[in-house]
């Protein structure tokens, strides 16, 4: 059981620890929880950090609890936020809960007969039964305003030079999160809360509430916030969050995110986002440093995380999609892509439309390259390019003038023109 803290430490996933937590965990099978925000119907890759912590916790023999903040999601956590958050109604939150549970089940064991199978709870189930009078009397009187005001998340918002300030709703958030810990302690003997380092203030309010009401010492651990080496937020791309739901972020785009991380980030992420042993990680880093051009770490992370989130078949499809742009591929590889992935791969590539009637008659390839598309400047340039063997149609080299027909369409919709390795043009049939 001591393995849990050791795992977090060498992986760089340990930040704050309440004194005594490590000793307690090394001697006791423990129930511990992390709270997740259910304000979307999908988790994103930033959520993988706490999920991996819970998985390490379960692997070490402890019982992980996923707490969905159905109640707190209706209020809004001020931690790390500069503005009040839009609030969602309970029907949306209930729908989100069902969707999120499916994603958690890909990582955590909820169904086996093991004594430490994972538990999923929603704090709306108990918070919705509280009246404001009961909550103020039974909980509020145990935590002073002075204590709450001293929290960093509160001080930052109140000291802001803004008319918006901080609402009473968000001010009470730490009390409600603190009560979650107290409730889980009383109901299932939960002794540990975990989370990101930005949650330390809210988490310690829970341990303080348990101490004052139950005269029991509870424990807490936080993980540092994972960032990119350039200081920007992990899990974001130009298009926003990288989601675990393939309908929000395609598997190809998900796979490419990991494949394109920097060498510096890869050394950090191989520890955080895989379950490889310390010896295996050190060996991979050593091999990677011998020839960084091979991107050994990036490939290992991309393969591992994509399989965990989406499965083997989706990984194979993502690799096939990547080969289309960055490696050897064929018309069959292009035809294996679904429409969304195909369009994502060639997003931004110059394109034009052509009628199917023209293709029925057939178009000389030199005219297609120049007159019909302006991919090349002139027919004479097209002829030179064909002689130089630098033209490909649907990833197949064309060295002479031939006719392009409807048989050269990918899935009945596209023809991919290419000059050299990197110059693409997409012909789309009306």
RAMO-V455546 format. One record per pair of residues at least 12 apart in sequence whose C-alpha atoms are under 10 Angstrom apart, sorted by the first residue. I is the first residue (numbers start at 0). J is the second residue. D is the distance in whole Angstrom. If there is no record, write none. Layout:
# RAMO-V455546
I_J_D / I_J_D
This chain:
# RAMO-V455546
0_21_10 / 0_23_10 / 0_24_7 / 0_25_5 / 0_26_7 / 0_27_8 / 0_28_7 / 0_29_9 / 0_56_9 / 0_57_10 / 0_58_9 / 0_59_5 / 0_60_6 / 0_61_7 / 1_21_7 / 1_22_8 / 1_23_9 / 1_24_6 / 1_25_4 / 1_26_8 / 1_27_9 / 1_59_8 / 1_60_10 / 2_24_9 / 2_25_8 / 2_55_9 / 2_56_9 / 2_58_9 / 2_59_6 / 2_60_9 / 3_21_9 / 3_24_8 / 3_25_8 / 3_52_9 / 3_53_10 / 3_54_10 / 3_55_6 / 3_56_6 / 3_57_9 / 3_58_8 / 3_59_6 / 3_60_9 / 3_61_9 / 4_16_10 / 4_20_9 / 4_21_7 / 4_22_10 / 4_24_8 / 4_25_8 / 4_52_10 / 4_55_9 / 4_56_9 / 4_59_9 / 4_220_9 / 5_21_9 / 6_52_9 / 6_55_7 / 6_56_9 / 6_59_9 / 6_270_10 / 6_271_10 / 6_274_10 / 6_276_9 / 6_277_9 / 7_51_10 / 7_52_8 / 7_55_8 / 7_56_10 / 7_222_8 / 7_270_9 / 7_271_9 / 8_222_10 / 9_270_8 / 9_271_10 / 9_277_8 / 10_267_8 / 10_268_9 / 10_269_9 / 10_270_5 / 10_271_6 / 10_272_9 / 10_273_10 / 10_274_10 / 10_276_10 / 10_277_8 / 10_280_10 / 11_222_8 / 11_223_8 / 11_225_10 / 11_267_8 / 11_268_10 / 11_270_8 / 11_271_7 / 12_48_9 / 12_49_10 / 12_51_10 / 12_52_8 / 12_195_9 / 12_220_10 / 12_221_8 / 12_222_5 / 12_223_6 / 12_224_9 / 12_225_9 / 12_270_9 / 12_271_7 / 13_52_10 / 13_195_9 / 13_196_9 / 13_220_7 / 13_221_6 / 13_222_5 / 13_223_6 / 13_224_10 / 14_194_10 / 14_195_8 / 14_196_7 / 14_199_10 / 14_220_7 / 14_221_5 / 14_222_5 / 14_223_5 / 14_224_9 / 15_193_10 / 15_194_10 / 15_195_9 / 15_196_7 / 15_199_8 / 15_219_8 / 15_220_6 / 15_221_5 / 15_222_7 / 15_223_8 / 16_193_9 / 16_199_9 / 16_218_8 / 16_219_6 / 16_220_5 / 16_221_7 / 16_222_9 / 17_191_10 / 17_203_9 / 17_206_9 / 17_216_10 / 17_217_9 / 17_218_6 / 17_219_5 / 17_220_7 / 17_221_9 / 18_218_8 / 18_219_9 / 18_220_10 / 19_216_9 / 19_217_9 / 19_218_8 / 19_219_10 / 20_190_10 / 20_191_8 / 20_216_10 / 20_217_8 / 20_218_5 / 20_219_7 / 20_220_8 / 21_218_9 / 21_219_10 / 21_220_9 / 23_190_10 / 23_191_10 / 23_217_10 / 23_218_9 / 24_56_10 / 24_59_10 / 24_61_9 / 24_190_10 / 24_191_9 / 24_218_9 / 25_59_10 / 27_60_10 / 27_61_8 / 28_59_9 / 28_60_7 / 28_61_5 / 28_62_8 / 28_115_9 / 29_56_9 / 29_57_10 / 29_60_8 / 29_61_5 / 29_62_6 / 29_63_9 / 29_115_9 / 29_188_8 / 29_189_7 / 29_190_7 / 29_191_7 / 30_56_9 / 30_57_9 / 30_60_10 / 30_61_6 / 30_62_5 / 30_63_6 / 30_64_7 / 30_115_8 / 30_117_9 / 30_118_10 / 30_183_9 / 30_184_9 / 30_187_8 / 30_188_7 / 30_189_5 / 30_190_6 / 30_191_7 / 30_192_9 / 31_53_8 / 31_56_8 / 31_57_10 / 31_61_8 / 31_62_6 / 31_63_5 / 31_64_6 / 31_65_9 / 31_117_10 / 31_118_10 / 31_180_10 / 31_183_9 / 31_184_10 / 31_188_9 / 31_189_6 / 31_190_6 / 31_191_4 / 31_192_6 / 31_193_7 / 31_218_9 / 31_219_9 / 31_220_10 / 32_49_10 / 32_53_8 / 32_56_10 / 32_62_8 / 32_63_6 / 32_64_4 / 32_65_6 / 32_66_7 / 32_117_10 / 32_118_9 / 32_119_9 / 32_120_10 / 32_180_8 / 32_183_9 / 32_189_8 / 32_190_9 / 32_191_6 / 32_192_5 / 32_193_6 / 32_194_8 / 32_219_10 / 33_49_7 / 33_50_9 / 33_52_9 / 33_53_8 / 33_63_8 / 33_64_7 / 33_65_6 / 33_66_6 / 33_67_9 / 33_180_10 / 33_191_9 / 33_192_6 / 33_193_5 / 33_194_6 / 33_195_9 / 33_202_10 / 33_221_10 / 34_49_9 / 34_64_9 / 34_65_6 / 34_66_5 / 34_67_6 / 34_68_6 / 34_71_10 / 34_120_9 / 34_121_9 / 34_122_9 / 34_176_9 / 34_179_9 / 34_180_10 / 34_192_9 / 34_193_8 / 34_194_7 / 34_195_10 / 34_198_10 / 35_49_9 / 35_50_10 / 35_65_7 / 35_66_6 / 35_67_5 / 35_68_6 / 35_69_9 / 35_71_10 / 35_72_9 / 35_99_10 / 35_121_10 / 35_194_9 / 36_66_9 / 36_67_6 / 36_68_5 / 36_69_8 / 36_70_10 / 36_71_8 / 36_72_6 / 36_73_10 / 36_75_9 / 36_76_9 / 36_92_10 / 36_95_10 / 36_96_10 / 36_99_10 / 37_66_10 / 37_67_6 / 37_68_6 / 37_69_7 / 37_70_10 / 37_71_9 / 37_72_6 / 37_73_9 / 37_87_10 / 37_91_9 / 37_92_6 / 37_93_9 / 37_94_9 / 37_95_6 / 37_96_6 / 37_97_10 / 37_98_9 / 37_99_8 / 37_121_10 / 38_67_10 / 38_68_9 / 38_69_8 / 38_71_10 / 38_72_6 / 38_73_8 / 38_75_9 / 38_85_10 / 38_86_8 / 38_87_7 / 38_88_10 / 38_91_8 / 38_92_6 / 38_93_10 / 38_94_10 / 38_95_7 / 38_96_9 / 39_72_10 / 39_87_10 / 39_91_9 / 39_92_8 / 39_94_9 / 39_95_6 / 39_96_9 / 39_98_9 / 39_99_9 / 40_91_9 / 40_92_8 / 40_93_10 / 40_94_7 / 40_95_4 / 40_96_7 / 40_97_8 / 40_98_6 / 40_99_6 / 40_100_10 / 40_242_10 / 40_244_9 / 40_247_10 / 41_95_7 / 41_96_9 / 41_97_10 / 41_98_7 / 41_99_6 / 41_100_10 / 41_101_10 / 41_102_8 / 41_242_7 / 41_243_6 / 41_244_6 / 41_245_10 / 41_246_10 / 41_247_8 / 42_95_10 / 42_98_9 / 42_99_7 / 42_100_10 / 42_102_8 / 42_103_9 / 42_240_9 / 42_241_9 / 42_242_6 / 42_243_6 / 42_244_7 / 43_234_7 / 43_235_9 / 43_240_6 / 43_241_6 / 43_242_4 / 43_243_5 / 43_244_8 / 43_247_10 / 43_248_9 / 44_233_8 / 44_234_6 / 44_235_9 / 44_240_8 / 44_241_6 / 44_242_6 / 44_243_7 / 44_253_9 / 44_272_10 / 44_304_10 / 44_308_10 / 45_224_9 / 45_225_8 / 45_226_10 / 45_232_9 / 45_233_7 / 45_234_5 / 45_235_9 / 45_240_9 / 45_241_8 / 45_242_9 / 45_243_10 / 46_234_9 / 46_242_9 / 46_243_9 / 47_103_10 / 47_106_9 / 47_234_10 / 47_243_9 / 47_271_9 / 47_272_8 / 47_304_10 / 47_308_10 / 48_194_9 / 48_195_9 / 48_222_8 / 48_223_10 / 48_224_9 / 48_225_8 / 48_271_7 / 48_272_7 / 49_65_10 / 49_193_8 / 49_194_6 / 49_195_8 / 49_221_9 / 49_222_8 / 50_63_10 / 50_65_9 / 50_103_8 / 50_106_7 / 50_107_8 / 50_194_10 / 50_272_10 / 51_106_8 / 51_107_9 / 51_271_8 / 51_272_7 / 51_273_8 / 51_274_9 / 52_193_8 / 52_194_9 / 52_221_10 / 52_222_9 / 52_271_9 / 52_272_10 / 53_65_8 / 53_106_9 / 53_107_8 / 53_117_9 / 53_193_9 / 53_194_10 / 54_106_7 / 54_107_6 / 54_108_9 / 54_117_9 / 54_274_9 / 55_107_10 / 55_274_8 / 56_115_10 / 57_107_8 / 57_108_8 / 57_115_7 / 57_116_8 / 57_117_8 / 58_107_10 / 58_108_10 / 58_115_9 / 59_115_10 / 60_113_10 / 60_114_9 / 60_115_7 / 60_116_9 / 61_114_9 / 61_115_6 / 61_116_9 / 61_117_9 / 62_108_10 / 62_113_10 / 62_114_8 / 62_115_4 / 62_116_6 / 62_117_6 / 62_118_8 / 62_189_9 / 63_107_8 / 63_108_9 / 63_109_9 / 63_115_7 / 63_116_7 / 63_117_5 / 63_118_6 / 63_119_9 / 63_189_10 / 63_191_10 / 63_192_10 / 64_107_10 / 64_109_10 / 64_115_10 / 64_116_9 / 64_117_6 / 64_118_5 / 64_119_6 / 64_120_7 / 64_183_9 / 64_189_9 / 64_191_10 / 64_192_9 / 65_100_9 / 65_103_8 / 65_107_10 / 65_117_8 / 65_118_6 / 65_119_5 / 65_120_6 / 65_121_8 / 66_118_8 / 66_119_6 / 66_120_5 / 66_121_6 / 66_122_7 / 66_179_9 / 66_180_10 / 66_183_10 / 67_92_9 / 67_95_10 / 67_96_7 / 67_99_9 / 67_100_9 / 67_119_8 / 67_120_6 / 67_121_5 / 67_122_6 / 67_123_8 / 68_92_9 / 68_96_9 / 68_120_9 / 68_121_6 / 68_122_6 / 68_123_7 / 68_124_10 / 68_176_9 / 68_179_9 / 69_87_9 / 69_88_9 / 69_89_7 / 69_91_10 / 69_92_6 / 69_93_8 / 69_95_9 / 69_96_8 / 69_120_9 / 69_121_6 / 69_122_6 / 69_123_5 / 69_124_8 / 69_126_9 / 69_127_9 / 70_87_10 / 70_88_10 / 70_89_8 / 70_92_9 / 70_121_8 / 70_122_6 / 70_123_4 / 70_124_8 / 70_125_9 / 70_126_6 / 70_127_7 / 70_172_10 / 70_175_9 / 70_176_10 / 71_86_10 / 71_121_10 / 71_122_8 / 71_123_8 / 71_126_9 / 71_168_10 / 71_169_9 / 71_171_10 / 71_172_7 / 71_173_9 / 71_175_7 / 71_176_7 / 71_179_10 / 72_84_10 / 72_85_10 / 72_86_7 / 72_87_7 / 72_88_9 / 72_89_9 / 72_92_8 / 72_122_9 / 72_123_9 / 72_172_10 / 73_85_9 / 73_86_5 / 73_87_6 / 73_88_7 / 73_89_8 / 73_92_8 / 73_123_9 / 73_168_10 / 74_86_6 / 74_87_8 / 74_168_6 / 74_169_6 / 74_170_10 / 74_171_9 / 74_172_7 / 74_175_10 / 75_87_9 / 75_168_8 / 75_169_6 / 75_170_10 / 75_171_10 / 75_172_7 / 76_152_9 / 76_168_9 / 76_169_6 / 76_170_9 / 76_171_9 / 76_172_6 / 76_173_8 / 76_176_9 / 76_198_9 / 76_201_9 / 77_152_6 / 77_153_7 / 77_155_10 / 77_156_8 / 77_165_8 / 77_166_10 / 77_168_10 / 77_169_6 / 77_170_8 / 77_171_10 / 77_172_8 / 77_173_9 / 77_198_10 / 77_201_10 / 78_150_10 / 78_151_8 / 78_152_5 / 78_153_8 / 78_155_9 / 78_156_9 / 78_169_9 / 78_172_9 / 78_173_9 / 78_197_6 / 78_198_7 / 78_199_9 / 78_200_9 / 78_201_8 / 79_151_9 / 79_152_7 / 79_153_10 / 79_155_9 / 79_156_9 / 79_197_7 / 79_198_9 / 80_152_8 / 80_155_9 / 80_156_8 / 81_152_9 / 81_155_8 / 81_156_7 / 81_159_9 / 81_163_10 / 81_164_9 / 81_165_9 / 82_156_8 / 82_161_10 / 82_163_8 / 82_164_8 / 82_165_8 / 82_166_10 / 83_156_10 / 83_163_8 / 83_164_9 / 83_165_7 / 83_166_8 / 83_168_9 / 83_169_8 / 84_169_9 / 89_123_9 / 92_123_10 / 93_121_9 / 93_123_10 / 96_119_10 / 96_120_10 / 96_121_8 / 98_244_9 / 99_243_10 / 99_244_10 / 100_119_8 / 102_243_8 / 102_244_8 / 102_308_8 / 102_309_10 / 103_117_10 / 103_119_9 / 103_308_10 / 104_117_9 / 105_307_7 / 105_308_7 / 105_309_9 / 105_310_10 / 106_307_7 / 106_308_8 / 120_183_10 / 121_179_10 / 122_175_9 / 122_176_9 / 122_178_10 / 122_179_7 / 122_182_9 / 122_183_10 / 123_179_10 / 125_178_10 / 125_179_9 / 125_182_8 / 126_175_8 / 126_178_9 / 126_179_8 / 126_182_10 / 134_174_10 / 134_175_9 / 134_178_9 / 137_212_9 / 138_174_8 / 138_175_9 / 138_177_9 / 138_178_7 / 138_181_10 / 138_208_8 / 138_212_9 / 139_171_9 / 139_174_7 / 139_175_9 / 139_178_10 / 139_208_10 / 141_174_10 / 141_207_9 / 141_208_7 / 141_209_10 / 141_210_10 / 141_211_7 / 141_212_7 / 142_174_8 / 142_177_10 / 142_204_8 / 142_205_10 / 142_207_8 / 142_208_7 / 142_211_9 / 144_170_10 / 146_204_9 / 147_170_8 / 147_171_9 / 147_173_8 / 147_174_8 / 147_200_9 / 147_201_9 / 147_204_8 / 148_170_9 / 149_200_9 / 150_173_9 / 150_199_9 / 150_200_6 / 150_201_8 / 150_203_10 / 150_204_9 / 151_197_9 / 151_198_10 / 151_199_9 / 151_200_7 / 151_201_10 / 152_170_9 / 152_173_10 / 152_197_8 / 152_198_9 / 152_199_10 / 152_200_7 / 152_201_9 / 153_165_8 / 153_169_9 / 153_170_7 / 153_173_9 / 153_200_9 / 156_170_10 / 157_170_10 / 172_201_8 / 173_198_9 / 173_200_8 / 173_201_5 / 173_202_8 / 173_203_9 / 173_204_7 / 173_205_8 / 174_201_8 / 174_202_10 / 174_204_7 / 174_205_8 / 174_208_9 / 175_201_9 / 175_204_9 / 175_205_9 / 176_201_6 / 176_202_7 / 176_203_10 / 176_204_8 / 176_205_7 / 177_200_10 / 177_201_7 / 177_202_7 / 177_203_8 / 177_204_5 / 177_205_4 / 177_206_7 / 177_207_8 / 177_208_7 / 177_209_8 / 178_204_9 / 178_205_6 / 178_206_10 / 178_208_7 / 178_209_8 / 179_192_10 / 179_202_10 / 179_205_7 / 180_192_7 / 180_202_8 / 180_203_10 / 180_204_9 / 180_205_5 / 180_206_7 / 180_208_8 / 180_209_8 / 180_217_9 / 181_205_7 / 181_206_8 / 181_207_9 / 181_208_7 / 181_209_6 / 181_210_9 / 181_212_9 / 181_213_9 / 181_217_9 / 182_205_10 / 182_209_9 / 184_209_8 / 184_213_10 / 184_215_10 / 184_217_9 / 185_209_9 / 185_213_9 / 189_217_8 / 189_218_9 / 190_206_9 / 190_209_10 / 190_215_9 / 190_216_8 / 190_217_5 / 190_218_6 / 190_219_8 / 191_205_10 / 191_206_9 / 191_216_10 / 191_217_6 / 191_218_5 / 191_219_5 / 191_220_8 / 192_205_8 / 192_206_9 / 192_217_8 / 192_218_7 / 192_219_5 / 192_220_7 / 192_221_8 / 193_218_9 / 193_219_6 / 193_220_5 / 193_221_5 / 193_222_8 / 194_219_8 / 194_220_7 / 194_221_5 / 194_222_6 / 194_223_9 / 194_224_10 / 195_220_9 / 195_221_5 / 195_222_5 / 195_223_6 / 195_224_6 / 195_225_9 / 196_220_9 / 196_221_5 / 196_222_5 / 196_223_5 / 196_224_6 / 196_225_10 / 197_221_8 / 197_222_9 / 197_223_8 / 197_224_8 / 198_220_10 / 198_221_8 / 198_222_9 / 199_219_8 / 199_220_8 / 199_221_7 / 199_222_10 / 202_218_9 / 202_219_7 / 202_220_9 / 202_221_9 / 203_217_9 / 203_218_9 / 203_219_7 / 203_220_10 / 205_217_8 / 205_218_9 / 205_219_9 / 206_218_7 / 206_219_8 / 225_264_10 / 225_267_9 / 225_268_9 / 225_271_9 / 226_264_9 / 226_267_10 / 227_260_9 / 227_261_9 / 227_263_9 / 227_264_6 / 227_265_10 / 227_267_9 / 227_268_10 / 228_260_10 / 228_261_8 / 228_262_9 / 228_263_7 / 228_264_6 / 228_265_10 / 228_267_9 / 229_261_10 / 229_263_10 / 229_264_9 / 233_264_10 / 234_256_9 / 234_257_10 / 235_256_9 / 236_252_10 / 236_256_8 / 241_253_7 / 241_256_8 / 243_305_9 / 243_308_7 / 243_309_8 / 244_308_9 / 244_309_9 / 245_308_9 / 245_309_8 / 245_313_10 / 246_339_9 / 248_340_10 / 249_313_10 / 249_317_9 / 249_339_8 / 249_340_7 / 249_343_8 / 250_305_8 / 250_308_9 / 250_309_7 / 250_310_10 / 250_313_7 / 250_314_7 / 250_316_8 / 250_317_6 / 250_318_10 / 250_320_10 / 250_340_8 / 251_305_9 / 251_313_8 / 251_314_8 / 251_315_10 / 251_316_8 / 251_317_5 / 251_318_8 / 251_319_9 / 251_320_7 / 251_321_7 / 251_336_10 / 251_339_10 / 251_340_7 / 251_341_9 / 251_343_8 / 251_344_8 / 252_317_8 / 252_320_10 / 252_321_10 / 252_340_8 / 252_343_8 / 252_344_9 / 253_301_8 / 253_304_9 / 253_305_7 / 253_308_10 / 253_309_10 / 253_314_10 / 253_317_9 / 254_297_10 / 254_298_9 / 254_300_9 / 254_301_6 / 254_302_8 / 254_303_10 / 254_304_8 / 254_305_6 / 254_306_10 / 254_309_10 / 254_313_10 / 254_314_8 / 254_317_7 / 254_318_8 / 254_320_10 / 254_321_9 / 255_297_10 / 255_298_10 / 255_301_8 / 255_305_10 / 255_317_8 / 255_318_9 / 255_320_10 / 255_321_8 / 256_297_10 / 256_301_8 / 257_296_10 / 257_297_6 / 257_298_8 / 257_299_9 / 257_300_7 / 257_301_5 / 257_302_9 / 257_303_10 / 257_304_8 / 257_305_9 / 258_294_8 / 258_295_10 / 258_296_9 / 258_297_5 / 258_298_6 / 258_299_9 / 258_300_8 / 258_301_6 / 258_302_9 / 258_321_10 / 259_294_9 / 259_297_7 / 259_298_9 / 259_301_9 / 260_294_10 / 260_296_10 / 260_297_7 / 260_298_10 / 260_300_10 / 260_301_10 / 261_294_9 / 261_296_10 / 261_297_8 / 262_284_10 / 262_287_9 / 262_288_9 / 262_291_8 / 262_292_10 / 262_294_8 / 262_295_10 / 262_296_8 / 262_297_8 / 264_296_10 / 264_297_9 / 265_284_9 / 265_287_10 / 265_294_9 / 265_295_9 / 265_296_6 / 265_297_6 / 265_298_10 / 265_299_9 / 265_300_8 / 266_280_9 / 266_281_9 / 266_283_9 / 266_284_7 / 266_287_9 / 266_296_7 / 266_297_9 / 266_300_10 / 268_296_9 / 268_297_9 / 268_300_7 / 269_281_10 / 269_283_9 / 269_284_9 / 269_296_7 / 269_297_8 / 269_299_8 / 269_300_6 / 269_301_10 / 269_303_10 / 270_300_9 / 271_300_10 / 272_300_7 / 272_301_10 / 272_303_8 / 272_304_7 / 273_299_9 / 273_300_7 / 273_301_10 / 273_303_7 / 273_304_7 / 273_307_10 / 274_303_9 / 275_303_10 / 280_296_9 / 283_295_8 / 283_296_7 / 283_299_9 / 284_296_7 / 301_314_9 / 301_318_10 / 302_314_7 / 302_315_9 / 302_317_10 / 302_318_9 / 305_317_9 / 316_332_9 / 316_335_8 / 316_336_7 / 316_337_9 / 316_340_10 / 317_336_9 / 317_340_9 / 319_331_10 / 319_332_6 / 319_333_8 / 319_335_8 / 319_336_8 / 320_332_7 / 320_333_8 / 320_335_9 / 320_336_7 / 320_337_10 / 320_340_8 / 320_341_8 / 320_343_10 / 320_344_8 / 321_344_8 / 323_336_10 / 323_341_10 / 323_344_8 / 323_345_10 / 323_393_10 / 323_394_8 / 324_344_8 / 324_345_9 / 324_394_10 / 324_420_9 / 324_421_8 / 324_423_9 / 325_420_9 / 325_421_9 / 326_420_9 / 327_394_8 / 328_393_9 / 328_394_6 / 328_395_9 / 329_392_10 / 329_393_7 / 329_394_5 / 329_395_7 / 330_392_9 / 330_393_5 / 330_394_6 / 330_395_7 / 330_407_9 / 330_408_9 / 330_409_7 / 330_410_10 / 330_414_10 / 330_415_9 / 331_393_9 / 331_394_10 / 331_409_9 / 331_410_10 / 332_393_10 / 332_394_9 / 332_409_10 / 333_393_8 / 333_394_9 / 333_409_7 / 333_410_9 / 333_413_10 / 333_414_10 / 333_415_9 / 334_393_10 / 334_408_9 / 334_409_6 / 334_410_6 / 334_411_10 / 334_413_10 / 335_409_9 / 335_410_9 / 336_409_10 / 336_410_9 / 337_410_9 / 338_410_9 / 338_412_10 / 341_413_10 / 345_415_10 / 345_423_8 / 345_424_9 / 345_425_8 / 346_425_10 / 347_423_10 / 347_424_10 / 347_425_10 / 348_422_9 / 348_423_6 / 348_424_6 / 348_425_7 / 349_372_9 / 349_373_10 / 349_374_8 / 349_422_9 / 349_423_7 / 349_424_5 / 349_425_6 / 349_426_9 / 350_372_8 / 350_373_10 / 350_374_9 / 350_415_9 / 350_416_10 / 350_423_9 / 350_424_6 / 350_425_5 / 350_426_6 / 350_427_7 / 351_371_9 / 351_372_6 / 351_373_9 / 351_374_10 / 351_424_8 / 351_425_7 / 351_426_5 / 351_427_6 / 351_428_9 / 351_429_10 / 352_371_9 / 352_372_9 / 352_412_10 / 352_413_9 / 352_425_9 / 352_426_6 / 352_427_5 / 352_428_6 / 352_429_6 / 353_371_8 / 353_372_9 / 353_413_10 / 353_426_7 / 353_427_6 / 353_428_5 / 353_429_6 / 354_427_8 / 354_428_6 / 354_429_5 / 355_404_9 / 355_405_7 / 355_408_10 / 355_411_9 / 355_412_9 / 355_427_9 / 355_428_6 / 355_429_7 / 356_404_10 / 356_405_9 / 356_428_10 / 356_429_10 / 357_403_10 / 357_404_8 / 357_405_9 / 357_428_10 / 358_402_9 / 358_403_7 / 358_404_5 / 358_405_5 / 358_406_9 / 358_407_9 / 358_408_9 / 358_428_9 / 359_403_9 / 359_404_6 / 359_405_6 / 359_406_9 / 360_402_9 / 360_403_9 / 360_404_7 / 360_405_9 / 361_401_9 / 361_402_5 / 361_403_5 / 361_404_5 / 361_405_8 / 361_406_10 / 361_407_10 / 362_401_8 / 362_402_5 / 362_403_5 / 362_404_7 / 362_405_10 / 363_400_7 / 363_401_6 / 363_402_4 / 363_403_6 / 363_404_9 / 364_378_10 / 364_381_8 / 364_382_9 / 364_385_9 / 364_390_10 / 364_392_9 / 364_397_9 / 364_399_9 / 364_400_6 / 364_401_6 / 364_402_6 / 364_403_6 / 364_404_10 / 364_416_10 / 365_377_9 / 365_378_6 / 365_379_8 / 365_380_9 / 365_381_5 / 365_382_6 / 365_383_10 / 365_384_9 / 365_385_8 / 365_399_9 / 365_400_6 / 365_401_8 / 365_402_9 / 365_403_10 / 366_378_6 / 366_379_10 / 366_381_8 / 366_382_10 / 366_400_9 / 366_402_9 / 366_403_10 / 367_381_9 / 367_402_9 / 367_403_8 / 367_416_9 / 367_426_9 / 368_380_9 / 368_381_6 / 368_382_9 / 368_384_10 / 368_390_9 / 368_416_8 / 368_417_9 / 368_418_10 / 368_424_9 / 369_381_7 / 369_382_10 / 371_426_10 / 372_416_10 / 372_424_8 / 372_425_9 / 372_426_8 / 373_424_10 / 374_416_8 / 374_417_9 / 374_418_9 / 374_422_9 / 374_423_8 / 374_424_7 / 374_425_9 / 375_418_9 / 375_424_10 / 381_400_9 / 381_418_10 / 382_398_9 / 382_399_8 / 382_400_8 / 383_398_10 / 384_397_10 / 384_398_8 / 384_399_10 / 384_418_8 / 384_419_9 / 385_397_7 / 385_398_5 / 385_399_6 / 385_400_7 / 385_418_9 / 386_398_6 / 386_399_7 / 386_400_9 / 387_399_10 / 387_419_10 / 388_418_9 / 388_419_9 / 389_417_8 / 389_418_5 / 389_419_5 / 389_420_9 / 390_416_7 / 390_417_6 / 390_418_5 / 390_419_7 / 390_420_9 / 390_422_10 / 391_415_8 / 391_416_6 / 391_417_5 / 391_418_6 / 391_419_8 / 391_420_9 / 391_423_9 / 392_407_8 / 392_408_10 / 392_414_7 / 392_415_6 / 392_416_5 / 392_417_6 / 392_418_9 / 392_423_10 / 392_424_10 / 393_407_8 / 393_408_8 / 393_409_8 / 393_413_9 / 393_414_6 / 393_415_5 / 393_416_6 / 393_417_8 / 393_425_10 / 394_414_10 / 394_415_7 / 394_416_8 / 394_417_7 / 394_418_10 / 394_420_10 / 395_415_10 / 395_416_9 / 395_417_9 / 396_417_9 / 396_418_9 / 396_419_10 / 405_428_9 / 408_426_9 / 408_427_9 / 408_428_8 / 409_427_10 / 411_427_9 / 411_428_8 / 412_426_8 / 412_427_6 / 412_428_5 / 412_429_8 / 413_425_7 / 413_426_6 / 413_427_5 / 413_428_6 / 413_429_10 / 414_426_5 / 414_427_7 / 414_428_8 / 415_427_9
